[in-house]
Each structure stands twice: as structure tokens, then as C-alpha cells.
């Protein structure tokens, strides 16, 4: 049972049976067993490491902190007894003696309709506080975090309960349960959070049943209702925390994290100010605020895992001196690591999970099994089936192993140096001794502050300056005060002549790769469009264009007024205001007082604008001679230009926009449309994942980008405080769907194990909008969604003509012929289950050379890859 293990037993008031344990461990082939009292500091068995496991009922001994940092399993005596009793090594987490790991008895799974940002953060929190997780229902699952009970995982969990599982029911609970557990620092009873009738959401309306609907209340603020005692964590007292927007979490989870920080004495600041912020928490090494925090030499930069570790250990440690995953990670993988298949052996528990994360973050593919397709095997000791196979089974022509074998130090060094290092160095070929392997040395590597400067220091050639105070001044920012003097030109010159500086090519994953930023001033009406940069950046021109510039003024949202208009309304309203306010001196004084407040002035002008006819507005020319010529503009024909015209699909569980939200977005130059029409053509698709809805599939023929709805959530949350500057802080490119959802390639139909950049290929494809150009299709009446919907999707993607086929009678006259790959074919799209007669009739009428019957999936997969797929695998 314990072959190859070296144990340290900590004797205490709670553990007195040390001799009994020694006998059990010896009988089960343990190599070495050491026993010491908890107060004994005459020898530290972790310096150098002599042990692989620690058995204890307390945490008050000198090896504890080093053991935690090195991810050495620290368990209670019950782990030994249960492992022997079940004749199988038991999960380590459940037997942790630290009382701060209050979720150690929980094994969590999250439903797939949970906001993607929330799911990742929930799993991270569960792991930090002692629990386990896997993103699928298993026999070990104890809790399912869900929004309803009709999703697939909830159905599976409910069936486990009905089957009378020996391990007990899986509790299906609201996300509020895990939020409140983390916030209060203890495991709460699940009764009030159980679906489908959670008591916590009950109000005066009575029963709240979530069996068939996801209520908006599920996404509301998640703050514990009962009073709680403030924790005593001196290191956070009075500290000002700034939480970055790149966590992409829901309002509910954000509130829980904020309350957790406040409970431990910290304060949350909404606006970033380098002079006031003490601790910056972010997910990625990106953004002006991250760089400014790094350059301050005072602000501490970490992530949520670091925050959790401080709360659990009750000990202060800087992120750079802690686990290398307690610091924001790069936004893009390491190019040299992409597609590498790496397996791990002789590492277990937390250390195995930790190494798997390093592989994934750097762009590799972590495989649980070892095959000849693997590039590397990370090994803790020179023994085992995987080790022998890697060295001796798969050899090249020169007799060398095809699978390279290294220890964990190679992975850690590659991560800290952010480069694929030479794997032949001796330090990476050390697999320990016969007595002790390399596993106890996991987690001792720290981040290199010099290497981190590639994300925080920005060279002048990239158009960004660092002033003497350490603040970053962006010469391409929207704030006029930060623009360089030589850029103070006329509006026409700005639009036509401005070019971005040529940038040096940094590391592919470095955040200093050139990105298009908005250049505007109080007198400019030009619009901008940001594009998602390629992972390997190249010198680019500024994306500033003049395609929206017009000689005639266009009435724009108040937040971005053209040069020929008043900031708070049209010229007509301004003249009315002047006439009215100058009637007498008292009114003039009132006007002057009002003019000091932008808010008061704005409200006054808005009220005055309402006095105009709702159907018509008169726009007077302002050519200097005060001409009274009037141009009538019918409001229903007026089209306001927007930088972002978005169409949403599948976002119901993420965000619901009200009238006020739409107004805020309009003022920011964002128009959200609910359907396709001729007035506005969408350029942005907003969706939480890859979908097969009509809006999603039709949009792929039109849009330039696909973003996650968290973009709207974040800017709407902060627009009241930050105004238009919110667009600078929350950049739309950071919310590209493939940056938020890491499984996009798989969802688009690409194979696992390599970054195909499928979404970028789709959006940049020359076939967009003309994929089915020249193709005529016959559509069965039984197609899911109906012929009308299917034909709209296909026409948007270039289909020439279509014919609805209702039955198999007289197919030779009904069907229309098309050309595919140079051959004339009759192509029928049919429903496999409902069209059995039609398919048989078609095959009896036309042979294989004349026609084919295809599944609708052929169209979908072709659209997803923007390339006509081989028809063989879709033939019915």
C-alpha cells in the first residue's frame, strides 16, 4: 500500500498511537518512518526533504509551512486506517488537519449554464479551501452548483439520488451556497440553498420554484443575510484593494469576494488611483492598471488564489515569494509550448494538479496516459511503467527516446522564465535518490521579477510613455490631456494623416504587442474600430479610419458629439436656451450658476430638447452668418452612427438589458439590436459560447468580432462612475470569445491538443458571406427550425436558390440541381429521424452520382470553419 513512501508522524495530545501507526505502515511496505513531538525543533525533516507524507492531528510543528508550500501530503491518522480498510489510497484532501480547509469534505461540480468566469473562480476557491472538483458528475461528487434542475448535469445528479447510491445524494445547490461559505469562512448547511425550491430566494411572493425557469433573482447580489463576526487578519486591515475587470465574474460573485475582503479588514476602491491602491488583484498580466501597479514599487500585485492562501494560512507572504500561480498569468500561451503533449508520473495530489495547470497555461496539453504521441514525460523518480516506456519503448532511428523525460523543475523554470528551456540540462534530469524522489521539492521555485518586467515596462517605440511618477501616459488615449503636442492638428488631419508608430516585436504572449487604440479629441467625430491582434504581433498601422467622416453633420449620441453640435443638444435647442436665459439679468446669473455644473446643464438641455416635436426636429445651419434656413429631418429616417452594433444570443442567463442599460450603451457608441434589419448591420456578435441558434449562425456571415457578454456587464456596472473612460479600461478585445472561453476550438470542431485559432480564422475568412455561393439546395420540410429559418441562414452565407421538399413523390420535377466541386448534383438536406421515407425515395430516384442526402450538420460545421466540409461523413 505505501511502497516507496517516507512518513513523518507528529506526536501530540490528539495523536498518541504512534507505535501502532509505525507497525501498520511498516507492514504495508513504507520505506522510512520518523516520529517526533509537535514541539520538537531539533531537526527539520523538510530541510532537506526526507519525507513524502506527514501524519498529524495538529498544524503546530516546524515542518508544516514548508510541507504546504512543497505540496507534501499532510493527513490525519484516519487516512492511514481508511486506505488500509478499503485497500486503496484515499483522497488526500478529505483528511487535511487544518480547520481552515472547511470545504475538505466537498467534491464540487458546476453546471454548464453557469457564467464561464464564475465557474473557473468557483473551482479555484473550492480548491483553495480544501475541496475537490471535476467538471463532470462522478461517483465522488457531493455538490452540484446549478441555476436550475433541467440542465443535463442536474438530471444526472437527480438520477443518482433516485438510484439510492451508497455514497449518498448529490446536493444540487444555488451558487449562493458556495459564495456564502467562502465569505463567512465556514461550511454552511445546504437546506436553504437546495433546488428546485431554495428558501434563500423566497420573499413575500411565497414558493419560488426553479424547476423550469432560471429567475433573474439567481443572478442578483449574493450577500449573506445573517450577521457575521469580522475576522482578525491584521495584514489586510486598512488596505485598499482594486479588483481587475479581467476576472469576468458575475455581479453576484463579485459582491461575495468584496464582502470577503471587507470581512478581513480590507476596503474596495472602484476607481484606480496608484496613490491610494495598496493591493491589485487581477487574473492576467495586462492592462494599464496592472502595469501601473507593477511600476509603483509599492502596490502589491496578486490574484485571488493568493488572497485565499493568506486567509487559509493566516500568515502574510508576498505573491512573488509564494506559489508561482499566486500571481496574474500571461494572456496568451507560450508559442513554443502550443500543442506539446505532456504526461506526468510519480506526482500525486496537489502537486500533480499544480503541474497540470502549468502545462495548460503555457499552451501544452496534459495527458493522463502516455503514448508515442507524447513529447514529454515529467517524472519524480526513475521508476514506474511510464518511465520505463518513455526510455525504452519508443526509440528513433538513432536509438534515442522519442519521449523526453524531465523532472518538474523544467516545467517551473519554463513558466517563470516564460520560455521553452533546454531540457537536456543536468538539473532537469535529476530524479532523486532511492530514499527520496523529487516530489517534495515541488513549489520551491519563485517568479523572476526581471522577467516580469516584459509585461510592466513599455518601450517608447510602442507609443506609450512612462512619466517620472511611474504613471503610464498613453499617447493614443482618448483623454486629450495625454496626447502629444505634435498630434494637435485639425480634425481632417487627425483623421487622414495619423499613423501609429511602428512597434518592436515583443514576445508573442507579451501584453505590449501593438494594439489599436482610439484617438479622439473634443473636436473629433471620427470613429474607431479595435481588432483582435494576432498572437504573433507584426508592425501595424493604427486602425483609425475616415470611413465614417462626412461633410454633413450627423446627429450623434450625446456622449460623442460632432464638432458642429452643442455637447448637450442640437443648435436649435442651444439658441432657444440662449434666448430664454438672456431675457433678464436674473436668468443670466442663474444660467452662469448652472453652467458650472455639467450635470445640471445636461438635465436642463435635455428638458429643453423635449419641447421640440417628437416627430420632427429642426436642425439650423451654423455657417457664421446666422442663416435661418431650416432642414427638416424625419426622426424615423434618422440613422445614428455607432462604433459597435451588437446582436445578442444565448445571453439570457448572463445579462438582461433594460431601457436604461440601452441608453447608457447608446451614449457610449454601442447599439444593441434584437434582430436583423436593414437599418443597422451588426458588426459584433455577443454570446457566452459557440451556439447553433439562428442569430449566431446568421451573424457569422456579417460580424467582425465575437465577444462574451461580460463586456456589457462590466461597462454597465462602471459607466455611471467612469463615463466614457470605461471603454478605455474595459477594452473590447479583452473579451473576445476565444480569450474568455478556452474550449472554442473544440466547440468549432477542431481536434484537441493544438491551438488552431479557429475563431480568428472564421472571422477573417474570405468565404464569409459567400460560403454557399452558387449552390442550390433542396430543404426537407422536417428540418429542425423549419425551412424558412434554415433558408435565411443559408442565404446569408451565399446560397443561390432553394426548394422545399415536402414528400418523395415526383422528386425528379421537384428537386433543383446544383454544382458542387465542379460536378452537377442534387443535394437534399434532411432530418435523419423524421425523413426515413423521403431519404429512401430520394435514393431510389437518384443514384450516388446524381445526388446525395446530407445532414444539417454539414452546413453548421462548414459555417464554423468557413469552408465546405467533406460530404462523406455527413451523408444520410
PyMOL commands that set and color helices and strands:
alter all, ss='L'
color gray80, all
select helices_A, chain A and resi 18-27+64-69+77-86+93-95+116-128+152-162+175-184+191-193+199-201+216-219+234-236+245-247+251-263+288-295+304-313+319-321+335-337+349-361+385-392+408-417+426-428+439-441+449-456+460-462+480-482+485-487+491-497+558-560+571-581+585-595+598-609+635-637+659-667+694-699+710-729+732-735+737-740+744-747+758-764+787-796+811-814+836-845+857-865+872-874
alter helices_A, ss='H'
color red, helices_A
select strands_A, chain A and resi 6-11+32-37+53-55+73-75+107-110+132-133+143-145+171-173+240-243+267-268+279-281+300-302+341-345+365-367+376-379+404-406+464-466+472-474+616-620+630-634+644-648+670-673+684-686+705-707+776-780+801-805+818-820+823-830+851-855
alter strands_A, ss='S'
color yellow, strands_A
deselect
rebuild
show_as cartoon
